[in-house]
Amino acid sequence: MTPEQTKTVDKMKSVKAAFDKAPAGPRKDRAQKHYQAAEKAHEANNFAETNKELDAATKAIS
């Protein structure tokens, strides 16, 4: 795994943990949509899009 891939996987774990702790509501719903988009981008090996969606998910729950 390249350093970029490792960094992205670690970021996904961090965002998922924050998402799981977030209270239910519209912010969590928006974060979930971004996180799901990040998962799809990650499966397609599109790391730039993955990171963009993870950032959006983080912003949505903060």
C-alpha positions as CSV (number, residue, x, y, z in Angstrom):
1,M,0.0,0.0,0.0
2,T,1.3,3.4,-0.9
3,P,1.6,6.2,1.7
4,E,-1.3,8.0,0.1
5,Q,-3.5,4.9,0.4
6,T,-2.5,4.3,4.0
7,K,-3.3,7.9,4.9
8,T,-6.7,7.7,3.2
9,V,-7.5,4.4,5.0
10,D,-6.6,6.0,8.3
11,K,-8.7,9.0,7.6
12,M,-11.6,6.8,6.7
13,K,-11.3,5.1,10.1
14,S,-11.1,8.4,11.9
15,V,-14.2,9.9,10.1
16,K,-16.2,6.6,10.6
17,A,-15.4,6.8,14.4
18,A,-16.5,10.4,14.6
19,F,-19.6,9.6,12.5
20,D,-20.5,6.7,14.8
21,K,-20.3,9.0,17.9
22,A,-22.3,11.8,16.3
23,P,-25.9,12.3,17.5
24,A,-28.7,11.4,15.1
25,G,-30.1,14.2,13.0
26,P,-29.7,16.1,9.8
27,R,-26.0,16.7,10.2
28,K,-25.4,13.0,10.6
29,D,-27.5,12.2,7.6
30,R,-25.5,14.6,5.5
31,A,-22.3,13.1,6.8
32,Q,-23.5,9.6,6.0
33,K,-24.1,10.6,2.4
34,H,-20.6,12.0,2.1
35,Y,-19.1,8.9,3.8
36,Q,-20.9,6.6,1.4
37,A,-19.6,8.6,-1.5
38,A,-16.1,8.3,0.0
39,E,-16.4,4.6,0.2
40,K,-17.4,4.4,-3.5
41,A,-14.6,6.6,-4.5
42,H,-12.2,4.5,-2.5
43,E,-13.3,1.3,-4.1
44,A,-12.6,3.0,-7.5
45,N,-9.1,4.0,-6.2
46,N,-9.9,7.7,-6.6
47,F,-8.1,9.0,-3.6
48,A,-8.6,12.7,-4.3
49,E,-12.4,12.2,-4.4
50,T,-12.3,10.0,-1.3
51,N,-10.4,12.7,0.7
52,K,-12.8,15.4,-0.6
53,E,-15.8,13.4,0.5
54,L,-14.2,12.6,3.9
55,D,-13.5,16.3,4.5
56,A,-17.1,17.1,3.6
57,A,-18.3,14.4,6.0
58,T,-16.1,15.7,8.8
59,K,-17.5,19.2,8.2
60,A,-21.0,18.0,8.2
61,I,-20.8,16.4,11.7
62,S,-18.7,19.2,13.3
